[in-house]
Amino acid sequence: MPQLDTSTWFWTIIFMLITLFILFQLKMSSHLFFHNPEAKKLKRISHDNPWETKWTKIYSPLLLPQYF
């Protein structure tokens, strides 16, 4: 049974990594990125209903007194 010749594997792997690096750089260079991101202006929400402006208390069933 013949032995597998592994003498070229080193250069194959090196060239593969270089090729993947170049392809990745080309792919990333085609994307457009914002140079100066700015905060978005938020509009104030007006509430028509009075209960929407108040905090409501929500009781957890585990905090209520236990009745047996």
Summary of the structure (lengths in Angstrom):
residues: 68
radius of gyration: 32.1
end to end distance: 82.0
largest distance: 86.9
contacts: 59
relative contact order: 0.05
helix: 35%
strand: 0%
